[in-house]
């Protein structure tokens, strides 16, 4: 059996990888993991096609990236073996790797990022002051009919927590540890007075979008430009 795990939702695809490792370990398979490099790719190929003379069941987990995926052509593994390939991100539909996998009736597990997750990623890019990635993702979200008020709501939530960290407010301590950890990191990118100004701009943008006083794309684009320049 040959399995591919990929997709834009790297967190969930990674969870599936770990889940499968645990599952095959519990089933009595001998589990071996590789991070593919140009130096070890030949050894990986040999391992994937080697069958055990003692009928040992083997599960091979191979982590690939864009530089190594072209060096491996998935083939049918021996009957008692399982080969699981994981790559960070989504493989293009015209990929030779994907075509080869389909030819041997391999299993393809695709994890697409949900819209809400993308909005939070946009907020992260803004807090990191990465304007190019933030604006690119904003364009994608708006093209996919994501409402401007949804995007703005997440930005307000994010900066509320960042400001809360800066002010050492009690409310932020009640947030999920993951949210709090991110907020502490992002707080280091802004001065207190900058965060107060940003929060004011967020409130102004909220009024504009909810009352139809401006084009959503323009309002959000100008807002992001304002924040990342702080």
Residue pairs with C-beta under 8 A, 6 or more apart in sequence:
1 77
1 81
1 82
1 83
1 106
1 107
2 74
2 75
2 76
2 77
2 82
2 83
2 84
2 85
2 101
2 104
2 106
2 107
3 20
3 82
3 83
3 84
3 85
3 106
3 107
3 108
3 109
4 74
4 84
4 85
4 86
4 87
4 91
4 97
4 98
4 101
4 106
4 107
4 108
4 109
5 13
5 16
5 17
5 20
5 84
5 85
5 86
5 87
5 109
5 111
6 13
6 86
6 87
6 89
6 90
6 91
6 108
6 109
6 110
6 111
7 13
7 89
7 90
7 109
7 110
7 111
7 112
7 113
8 89
8 90
8 111
8 112
8 113
9 111
9 112
9 113
9 114
9 117
10 88
10 89
10 111
11 117
12 111
13 86
13 88
13 109
13 111
14 86
16 109
16 111
17 61
17 63
17 84
17 86
20 59
20 61
20 84
21 31
21 33
21 59
21 61
21 84
24 31
24 59
24 82
25 31
25 59
27 57
28 57
29 57
29 58
29 59
29 82
30 56
30 57
30 58
30 59
31 58
31 59
31 61
32 47
32 58
32 59
32 60
32 61
33 60
33 61
33 62
33 63
34 40
34 44
34 47
34 60
34 61
34 62
34 63
35 63
36 44
36 62
36 63
36 64
36 65
36 68
36 71
36 72
37 68
38 67
38 68
38 71
41 68
41 71
41 72
44 60
44 62
44 72
45 72
47 60
48 60
48 62
48 75
48 77
48 81
48 83
49 75
49 77
49 78
50 78
51 78
51 79
51 80
51 81
52 58
52 80
55 80
56 80
57 80
57 81
57 82
58 80
58 81
58 82
59 81
59 82
59 83
59 84
60 77
60 81
60 82
60 83
60 84
61 84
61 86
62 72
62 83
62 84
62 85
62 86
63 86
63 87
64 72
64 85
64 86
64 87
65 87
65 88
66 87
66 89
69 87
69 91
69 95
69 97
70 96
70 97
72 85
72 97
73 96
73 97
73 100
74 83
74 85
74 97
74 100
74 101
74 104
74 106
75 100
75 104
76 104
77 83
90 110
90 112
91 97
91 98
92 98
98 108
101 108
102 108
113 121
115 141
115 144
115 146
118 137
118 140
118 141
119 141
119 146
119 150
119 151
119 154
120 154
120 158
121 137
122 134
122 137
122 138
122 141
122 151
122 154
122 155
123 154
123 155
123 157
123 158
124 158
124 182
124 186
125 133
125 134
125 137
126 134
126 155
126 158
126 224
126 227
126 228
127 158
127 159
127 162
127 182
127 186
127 189
128 186
128 189
129 189
129 227
129 228
129 230
130 228
131 224
131 225
131 228
134 224
134 228
135 221
135 224
138 151
138 217
138 220
138 221
138 224
139 217
141 151
142 148
142 151
142 216
142 217
142 220
147 216
148 209
148 216
148 217
148 219
148 220
149 206
149 209
149 210
151 220
152 202
152 205
152 206
152 209
152 220
152 223
155 202
155 223
156 199
156 202
156 203
156 206
158 183
158 186
159 195
159 198
159 199
159 202
160 199
161 172
161 175
161 179
161 180
161 183
162 183
162 186
162 187
162 190
162 195
163 169
163 192
163 195
163 196
163 199
164 171
164 172
164 183
165 172
165 180
165 183
165 184
165 187
166 187
166 190
166 192
166 195
167 192
172 180
172 183
173 180
175 183
187 195
190 198
190 230
191 230
194 230
197 230
198 226
198 227
198 230
201 223
201 226
201 227
202 223
205 219
205 220
205 223
207 213
208 214
208 219
209 216
209 219
209 220
